[in-house]
Amino acid sequence: EAAKDVARVLASMNEMVMARLYAHSDMLELARYSDVPVINGLTDYNHPCQIVADALTVEEVLGDTIDGKRIVYVGDGNNIVHSWIELAAIAKIDFVCACPEGFEPDAGLVARVQASGVGTVTVTHDPVAAVKGADAIYADVWASMQQKEEAAMREAVFAPFQVNEELMAASGKPSTIFLHCLPAERGRETTDGVMESAQSHVFRQAENRMHAQNAIMVYCAGAAPPP
Ligand code: NVA
């Protein structure tokens, strides 16, 4: 069924719609044909709701502003990375993505954000050098939801990018926090030890999905035309 058909049916029955889809193009079509707000609950391109919760978590744990924070993501240049890069266009963060060669984020998006002159974005292939001085180190699964058949191949490529105790220590400061959008695969992109460490704030981050999501719905309710 065409996304534009689903859009009009859902919009006729609801005051807002949140959709989790694979194809980002379907999300854009849903939004285009819906006359109620459409919230992007994840696509294969980005995951904006998650990054609102992540930014809230950084501000709660590390201070009252995310400005000036060095956020180092280690792993696949995926949907999470794209939303962090989009955040760097509106917040003065220094975002670093350390990924294997061939798994970089969208270069066009990186260039657009760099041109914004707000935050900075760096893409590198050296996780140990990348995490030096990090305020937050962030991990996500090596194979996203629509890539599970590539999991074995990815496991070999991503092994040097595991966020383990050694990589956390390579930040050079004990105040560095660990974040993960969940679900986590312990023993792959991170370890049980890091997940359970005092540096880990992943469950506060998970709770913050609810608070951030509520804020997004309040925003959408206010911005929506009267019924
Ligand atoms: N990159 C992950 C994020 C899950 C919240 C995925 O798309 O599966």
Residues whose N, C-alpha, C, O or C-beta is under 5 A from the ligand:
A	BS01	NVA	N78 D140 S144 M145 C181 L182
